[in-house]
Amino acid sequence: MSEPRRTRRRTSLLCATGCSFVLASFGCGAGDPGRESGRTVTVYVSTDRVFSEPVLQTYQARSGVRVQAVYDTEETKSTGLANRLLAERQRPQADVFWSNEPVRTLVLKSRGVLAPYRSPSAEGIPKALIDSDGYWTGFSARMRVIAYNTTTVTPDEAPRSVFDLADARWKGQVAIADPRFGSTSFHVAALYALVGDEKMDDFFRRLKANRVQVVGGNSVVRDLVARSEASVGLTDTDDVNVAIESGQPVGMVLPDEEGLGVPVMPNMVSLIAGAPHPEEGRNLIDYLLSPDVERRLAGSEAVQIPLHAGVPGPTNLPSIDRVRPMMLDYAKAAARVEDVTSRLASILGL
């Protein structure tokens, strides 16, 4: 989703590794708790600013630590900041990376950008979503879904699988976000890792022949579906929920429940190796992994699904224990992401 058009906070645009970023430093005036305590933490954030910024502002108010947050753009979600972290590896500027999808975090782990930290707040999160080496911890998950326009497509007609989108029935009516970035890049890397190159290359060739619309972000997919400029599209649960809550004619299907399983994407948080403020970074990670933050994200328009047992989930989505998730080796998907995005750029003509 796109960040809000207006903000009362001072922002400045940054440019690094060919991508755009927004730096927000909260409470820069008199009475700034960070200024009074002299403590600062810098976090790079690819989770939508409209959801993550209030969480970070609350942490600053409670902790007395000034939070400097660098946000990625909608078009380059997670990819831009991951590239920036790689470029800064010899002289790290960030303390924490809060990613909205798993793949880039695992790439950064493999490149030596992350440092191990086992947070006590991770108690109660499923072990499958905590790195065995301690380099990352998952929390507050989203799912990849098929959105459809309810005025032109009935629930029975809606595609049940991602692979249905290449059927002639949907020619010229499908939208997807650019698969080189963000949660879409996670989804396609996971599919290639599970299904294999031959079948996935064939699927994307058929999708291109079906005149798929490749657009700048998941929120754009949602808006095209809501306006009937596309009948169906691949997007995320938070984007669809915004449409549902605002009364737009958008429904959603959890894809491949009877096959590969539904793609589940936890947020991931990590400490940066050589962080300039490691203690403040660890304290921020403890806060982000708390049930309180999961409760807040579940109750917001982000409708993120809590991973701590006992934390109430969003009303429009099933709880994590009622979903048949895609059984995925995140590291295997991460290892494929560069190759997959390169070959899709060629297949789709991006």
C-alpha positions, 0 to 999 in steps of 0.5 A: 500500500502507498504511504499517506499523502500528508504528514505532520512530521518532518521528512526528507527524501534520500537516494541510495543504490538507485532507489528512493527512501523516506527518512522520518525522525519523530518528535524533532522539536522541544521535548523530544525524549531522544534528545533528552536521553541522548539515545537513538535507534535507526530502523529500516522498514519495508512494512507499509509506513501507515501501519509501522509508523504509529508502532514506532512512535509509540515505542519512542514515547514509551522508551524515551529513545529517538526512533529514526525510521527509513521507509522503502517505496511501494514499488521497491518494497524490501528490495531497495532497503536490502540493497542499501543494507548491502551497500552499507555493510562495511559501515552500517547506518541501521540498527534494525531491519523490519521487513515485510516479507522473508526473502530479503532477510534471508538473503541479508543473512547469507551475505553477512549483514545480520547479527544473531539476537534471541529476543525473550519476546519471541517466546510463544512464536512457532519455532518454524518462524524463528531462525535456528541461528538467531538471525531473524524472528517472524511475527504478524503474518500476512497472506497472498490472496487472489482478489476479485471484483464481486460485481463481475465475478461470483465467489464460485467463478473466482480462481481457486489457484494461482495457476488458474490465472493463466486460463483463457477465461481470464485473458486481459483481466488479470493484474499482478504487482511487479514480481521483482519486488516486495511480497510478489517476489517472495511469492514467485521465488517460493513457487519456483522453489516448490514447483520447479523452473520448467512448470513456472516458466511455462506458467508465466509465459502463458500469463504473458500470453493472457495479457497480464497487467504488471503494475507498480504495487499490490495496492495498485492491483487492488484498485484495478480490481475495485474499479473493474479494470481487472477482474482478478489479481494477486495481492496481499490480505492487508490491501484487500481488507482496505477495499472490503472495509471501505465497501468496495466490490472486492472479495478474496480467495486464499489460493491453493488451499487444496494444493500447494497451500496458502503463501504465508508471509511473516514480518521479520525483524533482525539486528544489523551486524556492526549496528551503531546502537546495538543495545537500542536495536535489541530493545526495539526488537523486543518491543516489535516481537511483543504480543502488544504489537501483534495485537495492534497490527491485527486490529489495524487496517494491516489485519496482520495475523498474530503468531503469539498464541492467545492474541486475537486476530483480525475479524475478516481473516482466519486465524493462523491455525485454520489456514493450510500454509504453503510448506516452504523452506524460506532459505531455499526460496531466498536462494532463488530470488535473484535468479527468479526475478531475472528470468521473469524480467526476461519472460514478462519483458520488464 
